[in-house]
């Protein structure tokens, strides 16, 4: 029986021990912890891109119903200052 060739992690470039959990994702091998970090980073990047897309769309003049409702409500009235609680 010949030994298996070493397997290397695509994220940290360290050898994955034969007894460690191995995850193969998009054709690359990862330690389980490295894979979880990779997926978390990809999810964070997608959230950033979505937030930038929303920011760009709001800058281009597209508004949500909530922001249009706030604009149509007009300026808020300030409470009257005539009833001063502290006498001079």
Backbone as CSV, one residue per row, in Angstrom:
resi,resn,N_x,N_y,N_z,CA_x,CA_y,CA_z,C_x,C_y,C_z
1,UNK,0.838,-1.165,0.000,0.000,0.000,0.000,0.893,1.242,0.000
2,UNK,0.691,2.097,-0.998,1.519,3.296,-1.089,0.854,4.455,-0.344
3,UNK,1.641,5.335,0.263,1.060,6.460,1.009,0.404,7.464,0.054
4,UNK,-0.638,8.135,0.566,-1.314,9.160,-0.235,-0.421,10.391,-0.327
5,UNK,-0.470,11.097,-1.451,0.327,12.332,-1.551,-0.220,13.393,-0.594
6,UNK,0.615,14.314,-0.156,0.147,15.348,0.774,-0.901,16.250,0.106
7,UNK,-1.814,16.730,0.930,-2.870,17.641,0.469,-2.625,18.976,1.149
8,UNK,-2.672,20.061,0.356,-2.377,21.399,0.860,-3.636,22.256,0.870
9,UNK,-3.766,23.097,1.874,-4.904,24.007,1.993,-4.706,25.192,1.051
10,UNK,-5.730,25.524,0.289,-5.649,26.627,-0.660,-5.710,27.994,0.031
11,UNK,-6.155,28.058,1.275,-6.265,29.341,1.984,-4.993,29.666,2.771
12,UNK,-4.527,28.719,3.584,-3.383,28.997,4.458,-2.084,28.370,3.950
13,UNK,-2.164,27.571,2.896,-1.002,26.914,2.287,-0.260,25.972,3.231
14,UNK,-0.958,25.445,4.229,-0.385,24.445,5.119,-0.917,23.068,4.733
15,UNK,-0.146,22.058,5.064,-0.556,20.690,4.752,-1.737,20.291,5.621
16,UNK,-2.700,19.620,5.012,-3.843,19.101,5.749,-3.484,17.683,6.181
17,UNK,-3.446,17.477,7.469,-3.071,16.171,8.008,-4.113,15.126,7.601
18,UNK,-3.690,13.895,7.449,-4.626,12.841,7.035,-5.812,12.671,7.990
19,UNK,-5.636,13.021,9.268,-6.713,12.868,10.241,-7.576,14.128,10.366
20,UNK,-7.176,15.263,9.736,-7.963,16.494,9.783,-9.148,16.405,8.830
21,UNK,-10.180,17.199,9.153,-11.326,17.277,8.256,-10.936,18.079,7.026
22,UNK,-11.317,17.572,5.877,-10.947,18.179,4.603,-12.216,18.612,3.892
23,UNK,-12.250,19.844,3.375,-13.377,20.339,2.607,-12.880,20.702,1.223
24,UNK,-13.554,20.209,0.201,-13.231,20.566,-1.170,-14.319,21.499,-1.678
25,UNK,-13.921,22.687,-2.117,-14.858,23.713,-2.562,-14.295,24.354,-3.815
26,UNK,-15.085,24.320,-4.883,-14.687,24.877,-6.180,-13.341,24.325,-6.649
27,UNK,-13.154,23.043,-6.423,-11.955,22.366,-6.900,-10.714,22.560,-6.054
28,UNK,-10.827,23.214,-4.911,-9.676,23.437,-4.036,-9.944,22.776,-2.687
29,UNK,-8.880,22.363,-2.021,-8.974,21.715,-0.717,-8.690,22.727,0.394
30,UNK,-9.460,22.626,1.498,-9.319,23.544,2.621,-9.419,22.793,3.936
31,UNK,-8.731,23.326,4.977,-9.030,22.900,6.338,-10.463,23.343,6.610
32,UNK,-11.122,22.717,7.537,-12.500,23.100,7.828,-12.579,24.554,8.310
33,UNK,-11.675,24.965,9.203,-11.682,26.351,9.691,-11.381,27.347,8.572
34,UNK,-10.446,27.004,7.703,-10.112,27.892,6.579,-11.299,28.033,5.638
35,UNK,-12.002,26.944,5.414,-13.175,26.995,4.548,-14.247,27.892,5.147
36,UNK,-14.484,27.770,6.452,-15.488,28.610,7.103,-15.108,30.089,7.026
37,UNK,-13.824,30.400,7.200,-13.374,31.784,7.053,-13.583,32.283,5.630
38,UNK,-13.282,31.431,4.643,-13.450,31.792,3.242,-14.911,32.102,2.923
39,UNK,-15.812,31.258,3.374,-17.234,31.463,3.113,-17.723,32.736,3.797
40,UNK,-17.262,32.987,5.028,-17.646,34.205,5.742,-17.148,35.447,5.001
41,UNK,-15.909,35.407,4.501,-15.364,36.536,3.750,-16.158,36.775,2.468
42,UNK,-16.544,35.700,1.775,-17.340,35.846,0.557,-18.701,36.451,0.870
43,UNK,-19.325,36.022,1.971,-20.623,36.566,2.362,-20.503,38.045,2.731
44,UNK,-19.443,38.411,3.450,-19.227,39.817,3.800,-19.025,40.662,2.542
45,UNK,-18.296,40.135,1.577,-18.064,40.856,0.325,-19.372,41.051,-0.438
46,UNK,-20.223,40.041,-0.457,-21.519,40.169,-1.123,-22.371,41.222,-0.430
47,UNK,-22.358,41.250,0.910,-23.116,42.267,1.643,-22.593,43.665,1.326
48,UNK,-21.257,43.814,1.250,-20.678,45.115,0.903,-21.116,45.557,-0.485
49,UNK,-21.089,44.634,-1.448,-21.495,44.969,-2.813,-22.969,45.352,-2.869
50,UNK,-23.815,44.640,-2.115,-25.233,44.985,-2.085,-25.449,46.359,-1.467
51,UNK,-24.715,46.654,-0.397,-24.844,47.961,0.245,-24.385,49.067,-0.696
52,UNK,-23.294,48.832,-1.416,-22.832,49.829,-2.387,-23.855,50.022,-3.499
53,UNK,-24.468,48.933,-3.936,-25.506,49.032,-4.962,-26.685,49.846,-4.490
54,UNK,-27.095,49.630,-3.223,-28.197,50.422,-2.674,-27.803,51.881,-2.544
55,UNK,-26.562,52.139,-2.143,-26.094,53.509,-1.999,-26.072,54.210,-3.348
56,UNK,-25.555,53.519,-4.360,-25.505,54.110,-5.698,-26.898,54.370,-6.239
57,UNK,-27.834,53.451,-6.009,-29.187,53.650,-6.527,-29.871,54.807,-5.807
58,UNK,-29.603,54.990,-4.517,-30.214,56.110,-3.801,-29.594,57.437,-4.239
59,UNK,-28.314,57.427,-4.615,-27.680,58.649,-5.098,-28.176,59.026,-6.486
60,UNK,-28.628,58.040,-7.264,-29.072,58.319,-8.628,-30.510,58.800,-8.677
61,UNK,-31.182,58.932,-7.526,-32.526,59.475,-7.511,-33.601,58.454,-7.229
62,UNK,-33.268,57.204,-7.108,-34.265,56.195,-6.771,-34.462,56.220,-5.265
63,UNK,-35.721,56.274,-4.843,-36.005,56.333,-3.408,-36.988,55.248,-3.040
64,UNK,-36.914,54.839,-1.811,-37.857,53.851,-1.312,-39.154,54.544,-0.932
65,UNK,-40.191,53.765,-0.739,-41.486,54.318,-0.352,-41.372,55.063,0.972
66,UNK,-40.584,54.553,1.867,-40.447,55.191,3.182,-39.816,56.572,3.061
67,UNK,-38.763,56.696,2.256,-38.125,57.999,2.134,-39.032,58.981,1.412
68,UNK,-39.823,58.504,0.434,-40.773,59.384,-0.241,-41.863,59.831,0.717
69,UNK,-42.320,58.953,1.592,-43.342,59.311,2.566,-42.807,60.360,3.530
70,UNK,-41.554,60.243,3.944,-40.967,61.238,4.841,-40.849,62.591,4.162
71,UNK,-40.465,62.586,2.887,-40.334,63.854,2.171,-41.692,64.517,1.968
72,UNK,-42.738,63.726,1.709,-44.048,64.307,1.464,-44.698,64.806,2.746
73,UNK,-44.234,64.364,3.907,-44.797,64.804,5.175,-44.429,66.251,5.481
74,UNK,-43.369,66.760,4.882,-42.969,68.142,5.097,-42.143,68.302,6.347
75,UNK,-41.777,69.540,6.647,-40.942,69.781,7.832,-41.720,69.508,9.109
76,UNK,-41.019,69.046,10.096,-41.635,68.764,11.384,-41.773,70.057,12.170
77,UNK,-42.895,70.177,12.879,-43.106,71.373,13.681,-42.375,71.234,15.006
78,UNK,-41.790,72.325,15.449,-41.094,72.332,16.727,-42.108,72.640,17.820
79,UNK,-41.968,72.070,18.994,-42.889,72.401,20.090,-42.730,73.873,20.474
80,UNK,-43.810,74.459,20.900,-43.765,75.889,21.235,-42.898,76.111,22.467
81,UNK,-42.210,77.218,22.474,-41.320,77.554,23.581,-41.969,78.561,24.529
82,UNK,-43.267,78.852,24.334,-43.925,79.892,25.145,-44.084,79.479,26.592
83,UNK,-44.229,78.220,26.865,-44.406,77.762,28.249,-43.081,77.489,28.910
84,UNK,-42.344,78.509,29.303,-41.052,78.356,29.940,-41.250,77.804,31.348
85,UNK,-40.583,76.723,31.676,-40.753,76.088,32.976,-39.994,76.810,34.085
86,UNK,-38.992,77.583,33.714,-38.157,78.226,34.728,-38.401,79.726,34.711
87,UNK,-38.960,80.276,35.779,-39.193,81.728,35.799,-37.878,82.497,35.931
88,UNK,-37.888,83.699,35.381,-36.689,84.556,35.454,-36.541,85.226,36.774
